[in-house]
Amino acid sequence: MTEEEAFAYLGVREKTKEEMNEMIAKLTGKKFDFDSYEDDEVRAAPKERVPVDWTPFLPPIRNQGGCGSCYAFSTQAAIEGNYIKKRRDEGKMVADTILLSTQQIVDCNTTTKGCSGGWMGNAIDFLKGGIALEKDYKYTGRVESCKFNQGMASEVKVTGYDTAGSYWSPKEDDVYNLLQKGPLTNCVDTNGLLRYKSGIANLPCKQVCPHAVNTVAWGKDATTGLNYIKMRNSWGASWGESGYARIVQNYANGFSCMLEFPGWTLRPKVN
């Protein structure tokens, strides 16, 4: 594919200043002055951390196809993983996973843009009204009329989300600390990842966030000694390492390709 064709596989829609202020006011109770903001953050060197891996809690990798619905897949995978973790902690669903509908978000959520992108926090808020299972509301990869009704609502209930940390005062431990509680929905700088096949990617990264994924693990490669962050994608199991990729953990490199940027990292709260 050309870069233009590959762009259809992305789908995080950046917020306007007005939308950002509305989100910040909701989270903090006050607005922020974008025009006077100056970036004065200090970034530290990579740290050694205890490994964590939520991959076994997640269902099989899916493929969003030519629809810019990555935000919906990232949202549902994070909800699925945190729901299974909670149930396994309770001694239930020990050998099971669950598959939730992404098409419900694409068709029914008016605060996102269907196949033209969206924000994961909006999708989570929308799903407070009930979540269908994939088998009851199957993915088509295009926007259709909303078919969800409360009779489709599964036992999975989402009540909101936690953010990894401050958008304006990020700290190196923020995302790692939240990851200890379960898999995350966040976004990644796709620079170089469109051609990723395997291994630990060490790419020049920017602070841009065009594509939604899941941060699911933190580890250290025994051969190279590199610390890495493992992300789950929605481009099918033939992409990368069976649908996953490992990125060098380097906070100073565009927040590890944005996987360590707390302001765009969420963990759904489920019961």
N, C-alpha and C positions, 0 to 999 in steps of 0.2 A: 504494500500500500504506500501511497505518497503520504507526506505529513498531513496534507489536507484531508485525505480519506481517513487517516488514523484519528483525526480530531473527533470524529463521530463517536469514538469509543471513550471519550472523556465526558464531563458533564457537571462540574461544580460551577455554579453561577456566582460570580463575585458580587458582593453586596455594594450598593451605592452608599455614599456617606450618610444619607438619611436613614437607610435601612440599618447600617452599622450603629448609628446613634440610638436607634430604637432598640436594637438587641442589647447594646451596652446598658442602656437605661433599665431594661428589664432585668439584667443580671446584677447590676450594681446600685440601681436607684438614682443614678445621676448620668448626665450626658458628658461627652468628651469633646474637647475642642480640637478637631482634626487639623485646622489651619495653623495652630501654634505648636503642634506636637513635633518633637525632635527625637530621633532614635539615639538613645545614649546607653543602650544595653551593653553589658560586658559578658563575653562568652568565654567559658572555661574549656579546658582540654577534656577529652573523653575520660570517663571514669570506669572503673571495674565495678560490676554489679552482679548480684545473684541472678542466674538465668531464670526465665519464666517462659512458658509456652502453652498457649491455649488452643493450638491447632486441633488436638483430639476432641475438643468440645464443639467443633464446627461441622456443618454438613458439607457435602461435596461441593467443589468449585462450580460456579455457574458462569454463563456467558451472556452478557448484556446485548451482544450483537451490535447492529448499527444504530442503536438508540442511545442517546446521551443520558442514560439512567443510572450511571455509576453511583450517584448519591443514594438511590433507592436500594441497590444491592449492598452497599456499604452499611446503610442503616439496618437493614434486616439481618445481615450477618452478625452485626454487633448485638442486636436484640436476641437472636438465636443463641449465640455463644453465652451471653450472660444469663439467659433463661436456663440453659442446660447446666451451667455451673451452679446456679442456685438450687436446681432440683437434685443434682448429684450431691451437693452439700447436705441436702435433706435426706439422702439415701434413696432417692427416686430416679428413674430414667437413667440408670447407671450405664447401660450399653446403647442408649438411644440418642438421636439428635432430632431436630425439628426443622421443618422447612416452611418459611412464611412467604406470603405473596408480595412480590415486588410490583406486579402489575396493578395492584390496588393503589399504590402510591402514584404510579404513572397516570392512571386514569382519574383518580378521585381527589387528589390533593390539589386544591386551588392555590396554595401558597408556594408550590413548586411549579416547574415548567414542563412537566411531562418528559418528552425525549429531548428537550432543549436545556436540561440541567436543573439543578436545585441545590438547596442547602440541607444538610442532614438534620440539623436542629429543627427545621420546619417540618421535616418528614416525621421525626419522633413525636413532636407535638401533635401532629395530625393523627397519629396512630393511637393516641390516648382514647380515641373513640371506638377502638376495636380493631383487631388484626385478623385477617383471613389466612388460612393455610394455603400454600402453593397449590395443593391438589384441588382446592375449591375455587381458586381464582388464578388461573394459569397465566404465565408470562407469554406475551405475543411479540414484544419488541416494537410496538407502535402504540400510539395514543388512541384509545377507544372510549366509548361512553362508560361511565361508572356503573358497575354492576354490584357493588358491595351493599349488603344489608346486614342487620344485626344477627340474622340467622346464620351468617357465615363466621361470626366472631369466634375465634379460638379461645382456649383457656389462657393464652399469653396476654398479660396486661402490662402496659408500659405507662409509667407515671411521670416521666420526664427524663432529664439527663444531668450528669455532672460534667463540668468542664475540667480540663487538666490543670488549668491555672490562668493567670491573668494574660489578656491579650497584649497589654501595654508593658507589663513587667515580667516577661517570661523568665523562668529559672530552669536550669539544666535538668533537675530531677523531676519536674512537673509531670511529664508524660510517663516516665518510668514508674513513678509512684501510683498513678492512676491505673496503669497496666497491671499492677499487682492484684487488682480487684476483678479484672476480667478483660476480654477483648474490646478494642476501641474502634470507633469510626472516626476517620480523619482524612486528610488528603495528602497528596504527594506531588512534588515537582517531577513531571514525566520526562525531563531532559535525559535522553539516553536510554530510558526504560522501554521505549517502543520496540527496540531491537534486543531487549534482554533475553538471554537464554538460560543461564545458570551461573552459579558462583556468587561471590559477594561483590556487588557493584560498588565501585568507588568512583563516583561521577562528580563533575563540577556542578553544583546546585545553585539555584536561585531561590529567592523568597517569593515564589509564585505557587499557586495552588489550583491547577486546572482539573484535577482528577481525584475522585473519592475512592479510598481503599480502607482496609482494616489493619491496624497494628495488632499483631497477635503474639509476637514472641520477642524476646531479648536474649541473645546468647553470645558465645565466643567460639570462634572456629578453632578446633584443635590443631589443624595443620598450619594455618597462617598466623594464628594468634590474634586475628582481627575481631573486635567487638562488632556485632551486627544487630540490626533491627529487622525482623521478618514481617513482611506485609502480605496480605491476602488481596488478590485482584479479582476482577469479574470479567476476564477475557478468555475464559475457558481453561480447561486443565492442560491443554497443549502449549499454553504460554508459560514461559519461565520454568520454575521448578514445580511442575504439576499444579500450576496456577498461583504459585507463591513466588516471592523474590526476597533476597536478603540484601540489605543496604548497609554499607559501612556506617557505624555509629560515630558521627563527628558533628558535634553540636555547632561548631564554628563554620561548618559547610552548609549554609542555608538551613540551619536547624535540622541537620541530617536529611536533606532533601524535603524539609517540612514535616517529616514524620515526628519530630520532636517539638513542633510549635504548639504550645498549649492552647492558644486561642482558637485553633481550628480542630481541636481534639476533644471528643465527647465519649462518655460511657453511658448508655441507656440504663435507666433504673426500672427494673421489672419486679413483678410479684406474682 
